[in-house]
Amino acid sequence: MLQVPRRRSRRIPRRRLTGWSLVLAVLAPLLGLGVAAGPAANATANPATVWWEAFPNTPVHPNNSTATQKRIIDIGINSPSTGAPVKWVRVLLPVGWSKTATRTWPTLWMLHGGGDNHTSYTDKSSIQQMVLDKDVMVVMPETSPCSSYSNWYNGNNEALAPDWEDYIIEEVSQILESQYRASGDRAVLGISMGGGGAMTLAGKHPGHFKSVASLSGAVNMLWHPGDTSEPILGPSIVWASGPLCAPGGVDWKRIWGEPGYPFFTNDPTDLRQRNYWLANSAIHNAEGLRGTPLYLYYGNGSDTSATQPPALDPVTGKPVPDGDITGAGWAWGQLDAAGNQVQPNPQRCLASPPTGKPSPAVIDAAMLERVDGKMNQSFADRLRELGIPFTECAAYGLHSWPYWDREIYAALPMLLGSLGL
């Protein structure tokens, strides 16, 4: 029986951040940050508090900072669960939203991948355009480049941060619902590390999210091919994330400990912290997904497909000169003859995409997607074994944004539909 690591006790060491609060107070006017009402505004037992608010401009909303109707807000949150002075949550706001509105709005959570942050979706995808007229709040929380969306092992020291699972599921949700007019109706999507996080969090907290989409998600962190055919294994994703996590890197063993056999040891009885890895892997929490609409996308590590026409520039009508976008066969703003957004080619989702060339022993978009594809095949097999229905799109594709942008668009009807939109 799987022994799930027990939840850490709450830490309230906020006094140690006093120096940071002084620095931020001085810098706030220079950075265009608004000082939030402070801890008194959060009268619940939630240890997280809103420190700052900002209204950034983007190419889609170039006048957001001065507009009466805000469409984007960045919320700076201080929580002992993060181990950082402030973590940001970017929220896309629907028309009519205000903090004093008499109604609430459902939320679509979008979890970033490894090495990214709360700005990745607005910087690298077309989500702002996709939800421009949708009655939903899109929540993009910053964690860390290697958070894995979990409470870290930290040598089994429960006093140490971070506790990302608690932060996302409990603290940020409470803040949005108590202070920013979010309802309790939530859907979640994630890419790569965020895709694994989305499926894992939904599986560990049944009912918290009404639907889940994972795009190239790290969903089976103990994946092993059973031979030496692949130089990159499931735990390799965690090992590789350590150097990305902070200046100077982070010891990857802080995240979940060591995975034990068959990694690092030939002794089948040497399991080390294997249970911690199991408890934080989507495939081992799959039963908790029963009854939740699921969308599972993964590529095969190849950008070549005879079934996918190249994306066309919406202005010139010529193929877009970008190998990834051409391979994806779709781009936001690509219009048909009637002036409507072109839909992703349904033929992209293959019953069994060819695996292509063996992965090179180098971390790149092809290798990452090939390994993620293998993880997702095992995850899909597990869902079928449990009799849990899901939508599966296995396709040609690399571990890169043009493919994810296409699949965000493809998954939105399911995600928004679960929210009644």
Order of alpha helices (4+ residues) and beta strands (2+ residues): alpha-beta-beta-beta-beta-beta-alpha-alpha-beta-alpha-beta-alpha-beta-alpha-alpha-alpha-beta-alpha-alpha-beta-alpha
